[in-house]
């Protein structure tokens, strides 16, 4: 039974509509992936900025502390030196305690951010290794699986399909 021109036109339109939908979905997927990567980079930049600001605060405190110690070293009165050193010791303990507390908080934040980055990167890797139209593994992922099987000497099979004129269709519609 030959296919009528109307049927060919209907099938052609259906294929074009499916490909257009696939292209739009792929575009949205890549746009979302790009936005997520930008978010990850922005969070990393903010974390680095916070650490830098914290370090500047402590640099200022320790510079002032060093200046006070130098002033104490110029005193001639032993009682005044002892009192000053007692105050400096208390200040130093306070600074170190606050630094440890700040560092613990910063480390907790960084760990949470790293976990978030790893999760997003794993999701992006998954997205990048799958064909959005079919949900099947793409060539890179299949090649990684084959390499893994070869290295581990596991038996496997590969099935290859050749679709007539698919290169032209892919070249035309993406």
Buried (B, 14 or more C-beta within 10 A) or exposed (E): EEEEEEEEEEEEEEEEEEBEEBBEEBEEBEEEBEEBBEEBEEBBEEBEEBBEEBEEEBEEBEEEBEEBBEEBEEBEEEEEBEEBBEEBEEBBEEBEEEBEEBEEEBEEBBEEBEEEBEEBEEEBEEBEBBEBEEEEBEEEBEEEBEEEBEEEEEEEEEEEEEEEEEEEEEEEEE
